[in-house]
Amino acid sequence: TAAAWTTERSSLLREARDICTAWANFLREAGAGVLHNEIALKGEHGGLLLHGKADCLLKLPDGRILVVDHKRSSASGRRERMIRGWDLQVALYRAMLERPTEETALTRLVAGGAQIVTAYHMLRDGTVLSDAQGGDVPRVETAGEDASVNAMDHLAQVLAEVGAGTIHLNHADDARTFDKDRGIKAYALDNTLVAAFSIPETATEEDAQ
């Protein structure tokens, strides 16, 4: 409540109003109805039991289910990752809905044939990003044919390797490679402890196992 925070508080309130107004406009133009916010999901993919929370589930006029994750950033970085097929998060939401381990009214809806579309709502600029499945939804920007194709393939590869007893350690230059080739900021690798277990750039493949 101190006077020094007046400007900051006003800025946050203005940002919140802008975000809510943009989101309301999107819902109205898309004709979308809100099914649930912060919904817990449980399911299976590649032998892994998954659980998480989806920020928002919408039902489109044609019966499709739009799974939305809100991100407090602008669209540029996420768009690049999706175009390159290296996005993973909402693809796992879709997997949990299509292969649930706990039946709910929503999973029954999906089992009955409702198609799943996944998207990100970028709060800083109001952009809603999806892959080709959401390309016909008003105000949705299509970012690539399949935003998760490479990420899901890589996940399957890693699961197979771990199942066979092989674990690959990170190389020292992985963060740079992830950013350049996949559009992923590998924040977890920017850590002293993690760096201590990273393989030097000159190491061979055998050294990394």
N, C-alpha and C positions, 0 to 999 in steps of 0.2 A: 503493500500500500504506500510505500515511500514515493515521494515526488519523482525521484530519479527513475522509477520504473514506468512512469506515465506514458512516455513515448513508446517504450517496448510493448507495453500492454495494448496500446492503441494499434500498433502494427500487427500484433498477433490476432486481435479481434478482426481487423480489416482482412487479413489473410484468411481467417476462418470463414468469414462471410463470403469472400470471393470463391473459396473452394466449394462451399455449400450451394451457392448459386449456380456454379458451373455444373455441379453434379446433378442438381435438380433439373437443369435444362437438358442434360443428357438423358435422364430417366424419361422426361416428358417427350423428347424427340424420338427416342428409341421405342417408346410405348412399353417400357419395361416395368414390371411389378416386382417389388422387393419380397422375396420369399423368406430371407433370414439374414441377419448380420452376425458376425463372429460365431459361425456354426462349427462345432467340432466334427471332424471327419475321421473315420477309421477304415483302413483297407489294406490291400496287399498288392505288391508289385515285385515281380522277379524273386519271389520267395521271402521278401522282406515285409514285416508288419509295419505299417505306417500309421501315424496319427498326426493331426495338426488342426489348425483352425483357418477356415476361409473367411476373409473379411466380409464378403457380401455375395449372396446368391440372388440372381435376378431371373425372372421368367419373361421371355420375349413373347410377343404376340403370336408367333407361329409355334409356341410350345417348347422351344429350345431353352436350355438352362445356361445362363451366363455366369461363370464363376469369376469373380473380380477380386483382385488384390490391390489395395491402395498403397501407393508408394509416395513418400514425401520427397520427391525429387522431380526433375524435369525429364522429358522423354528421350533425350539424345542417347545416353548410355544404354538404357534398356532397349531402345529401338535397334541399336547396333547389334546387341547380343541376340535379339530375336531374329533379325535378318540372317545372321550367321547360323541359326539353328542351335544355339547353345543355352537357351533358357530352360529351366528345369522346374521351378517352383509350382506354377499353376498346372503343369503337366502331371505332377504327382497328385494335385487336388483332383484332377480328372480321373486318375487311376483309382483313387480311394472311392470315388463315386461309382465307377464302373465295376470295381471288384471290392465291395465293402465287406468288412468282417462283422459289422453290426447293422442290422436292418432298421431303417427309419422310413418315415413317409417319403422323404426325398429319394432315398435309394430305391424304393419301390417305384417311384416315378421314373427314374432312370432305367430300371429294369424293364419297365413297360414300353421303352423305346424313345424316351426323351433324349435328344442329342445334347451333348455337352460342348459349350464354347468357352474358351478361357481368355481372360483379358487382364491388363493392368490399367489402373486409373492413376495417372501421374499428377499428383496434387499441385505441383508448382506451376504447371502450364495447362492443366485441365485436359491433357491428351489421354485418350483411351486407346491402348494398343492391343491388337489381337493378331492372330495369324489368318490364313486364308478362310478359316471357318467362320470368322466374324466379319468378313469383308463386306457383307451386305447389310450390316447393322448401321443405322444412321449415326454419324459422328464418330464411328470407329475407324481408326487408321490401321490398315493392314501392314504388318511388318514381317514380311517373308511368307513363304508358302507353308512351312511347318516350323514354328519357333523353337521346337524342342527336339527335332529329329537327331541332331548330333549329340546332344546331352543325354538323351535316352539310350542311344546306341553305346555311348561311353559308359553309362551306368551299368548296362548289361555286361559289358566287357570287364569292368572292375569287379562286379559281383562274381563273375565266373572265375576271375583270378584269385580273389579272396577265398572263394569256395574250394579252390585247388591248393590253397596254402601259400599263395604268392602275394606279397604286399609290396608295392612300389613306393619308395620314399620320394619326396619332392626334390627336384633339383633347385639349385640356387637361382636359376633364371626363370623358374616357372611363373612367377608373378608377372614378369614382363611378357612372357609368351601368352599367358592367359588373356592379358589386356590386348595384345596386338592381334592374336588369332581368333579369340573367342568373344571379345568384348566384355570380359569379366574382370572386375577389380578384385584381386585376391587378397583382401584385407587380412585374412587369417595367416597369410604367409609373412606379413609385415610384423613379425614378432620375434624377439630375441630367442626365446625358447625353441620356437619352431625352426628358426634359422640354424640353431645348433645341431639339428638332426637333418638338415638339408644336404643333399649330395652336391659337391662342387660341380661347376659347369663342365669341367674336363673329364668327369668320371664316365665310365662305361655303363652300359645297361645292366651288366652283371653286378656292378657296385651298388646299384639302386635297389636291388632286391634283398 
